[in-house]
């Protein structure tokens, strides 16, 4: 009977999705035993995205099973168990990420306050005359280019060059 084969195939797919959820739960359990690094947090974020897509596939397969089998109650129990594990895992992962983000923001704040107590750094002062002087020496053989591109007359260029010295 084709219906029995379809049901067996759907049950295999559902088992695969349950296995992936179990792998995610195991991963989160191991991750929770240590301090998260930036790489760990990013990986967890990526895995969360995959987990959300996994649920959509699971839901589709489970709905097909519920429509094909005569014992719908056992399918509802299976769905309920999966959803309970899924939402618990999702919530735990989101809490881990929230804690990581909060700790990162706090450490960034302490670095900022440390930096503000340090000596101020003197930045170089920009001088348009030095820039024009540089342009004159760089393009001295190409004065037409300097006049046309920069839009400065020869007298203005000479004045700028003499002022910079």
C-alpha positions as a printed Julia matrix, in Angstrom:
165×3 Matrix{Float64}:
  0.0    0.0     0.0
  1.45   3.39   -1.03
  0.11   5.08    2.11
  2.18   2.82    4.38
  5.34   3.58    2.4
  4.61   7.3     2.6
  4.08   7.06    6.34
  7.36   5.16    6.82
  9.23   7.78    4.78
  7.69  10.64    6.78
  8.52   8.91   10.07
 12.16   8.63    8.92
 12.24  12.33    8.07
 10.69  13.22   11.4
 13.26  11.06   13.18
 16.01  12.95   11.38
 14.58  16.28   12.54
 14.3   14.99   16.11
 17.94  13.88   15.93
 19.03  17.32   14.77
 17.15  18.92   17.64
 18.85  16.53   20.06
 22.24  17.49   18.57
 21.43  21.17   19.08
 20.4   20.55   22.69
 23.64  18.65   23.32
 25.65  21.46   21.7
 23.96  24.08   23.89
 24.49  21.99   27.02
 28.23  21.74   26.3
 28.42  25.42   25.38
 26.72  26.39   28.64
 29.55  24.81   30.62
 32.07  27.43   29.51
 32.36  31.17   28.95
 31.22  32.09   25.46
 33.74  33.63   23.1
 32.76  35.87   20.22
 33.18  32.93   17.84
 31.0   30.71   20.06
 28.28  33.37   20.15
 28.37  33.79   16.38
 28.21  30.03   15.84
 25.29  29.76   18.25
 23.51  32.52   16.37
 24.0   30.66   13.07
 22.81  27.4    14.59
 19.72  29.16   15.93
 18.85  30.24   12.39
 19.17  26.64   11.21
 17.06  25.45   14.14
 14.24  27.8    13.18
 14.33  26.48    9.6
 14.38  22.91   10.98
 11.12  23.54   12.8
  9.38  24.58    9.59
 10.43  21.31    7.92
  9.45  19.27   10.96
  6.06  20.93   11.1
  5.39  20.14    7.44
  6.31  16.46    7.86
  4.38  16.14   11.12
  1.28  17.7     9.57
  1.43  15.2     6.69
  1.72  12.35    9.19
 -1.23  13.63   11.17
 -3.29  13.66    7.98
 -2.27  10.15    6.84
 -2.41   8.02   10.0
 -5.51   6.68   11.69
 -4.08   7.11   15.23
 -3.87  10.89   15.32
 -3.56  11.08   19.12
 -0.1    9.48   19.12
  0.98  12.02   16.49
 -0.24  14.87   18.67
  1.78  13.52   21.58
  4.85  13.31   19.34
  4.32  16.89   18.18
  3.84  18.12   21.73
  7.08  16.46   22.91
  9.06  17.86   20.0
  7.67  21.38   20.42
  8.39  21.34   24.14
 12.03  20.37   23.53
 12.32  22.79   20.61
 11.04  25.86   22.47
 13.07  25.03   25.57
 16.25  24.73   23.47
 15.45  27.92   21.6
 14.86  29.85   24.81
 18.06  28.53   26.43
 20.14  29.5    23.39
 18.63  32.97   23.28
 19.35  33.45   26.99
 22.99  32.45   26.43
 23.28  34.98   23.61
 21.63  37.7    25.68
 24.03  37.11   28.56
 26.98  37.16   26.18
 25.8   40.41   24.58
 25.24  42.0    28.0
 28.7   40.97   29.19
 30.25  42.24   25.95
 28.56  45.62   26.34
 29.71  45.88   29.96
 33.31  45.07   29.04
 33.16  47.56   26.14
 31.98  50.22   28.59
 34.88  49.57   30.96
 37.35  49.78   28.07
 35.84  53.1    27.0
 36.15  54.55   30.5
 39.75  53.34   30.7
 40.53  55.0    27.39
 38.99  58.29   28.51
 41.32  58.4    31.53
 44.42  58.02   29.39
 46.36  60.94   27.97
 44.8   62.65   25.05
 46.45  61.98   21.73
 47.51  64.93   19.6
 46.27  64.58   16.07
 48.14  66.09   13.13
 46.82  69.44   12.0
 45.62  69.65    8.43
 46.99  72.55    6.43
 45.51  73.31    3.01
 48.68  75.22    2.14
 50.81  72.14    2.65
 48.45  70.17    0.44
 48.7   72.79   -2.31
 52.48  72.92   -1.89
 52.59  69.15   -2.27
 50.44  69.4    -5.39
 52.81  71.99   -6.88
 55.92  69.88   -6.32
 54.2   66.7    -7.46
 52.72  68.19  -10.57
 55.35  70.82  -11.37
 55.82  69.36  -14.84
 52.09  69.25  -15.32
 51.05  72.77  -14.4
 48.18  72.68  -16.92
 46.8   69.65  -15.1
 47.08  71.46  -11.76
 45.34  74.56  -13.12
 42.51  72.68  -14.81
 41.93  70.03  -12.18
 42.44  72.0    -9.0
 40.98  75.17  -10.48
 43.73  77.42   -9.17
 45.55  80.05  -11.19
 49.34  80.1   -11.46
 49.58  83.14   -9.25
 47.48  81.49   -6.57
 49.67  78.41   -6.77
 52.84  80.51   -6.43
 51.34  82.39   -3.51
 50.33  79.13   -1.8
 53.78  77.68   -2.39
 55.52  80.73   -0.95
 53.14  80.88    2.04
 53.8   77.25    2.91
 57.56  77.78    3.06
